[in-house]
Amino acid sequence: RAGEQDPNVSVILETLTQHGQQQIMAQRFIPEISAGDKRILLVDGEPMPYALARIPSQGERRGNLAAGGRAEGVELSERDRWICQQVAPKLKESGLLFVGLDVIGDYLTEINVTSPTCIRQLDEMFGLDIGGKLMDCIEEKLATRE
């Protein structure tokens, strides 16, 4: 974590970009990460009623389950629903049936379109059948194409 006034920012950027030869992506530090990031799953633009909060382990900033984060099921907040409403039309327009949104605090930080995870955990915690909902959606889309 480096601030704008950190005297080492230029050295850090030179190292990370291999002196401007490699692209990188950085994001502003969001302090709410200590409460975890939320994975919100959408099927055809409709959010599932619960998200999976991935809470970082002690002394860690990453909430990834593979990095030792703890999973906790949570209801979507009003802000979460608003975020979903903002992006859903574009996702549907792009033909993206199954998407995972990552939210930290009030901020959308990532849109996962290739392999959204956390289905099993949410299904187990809340008795959902997210895979079934996705398959129903696919069948419906195929039936209307015929």
Buried (B, 14 or more C-beta within 10 A) or exposed (E): EEEEEEEEEEEEBEEEEEEEEEEEEEEEEBEEBEBBBBBBBBBBBEBBEBBBBBBBEEEBEBBEBEEEBEBBBBEBEEEBEEBBEEBBEEBBEEEBBBBBBBBBBEBBBEBBEEEBBBBEBBBEBBEBEBEEBBEEBBEEEEEEEE
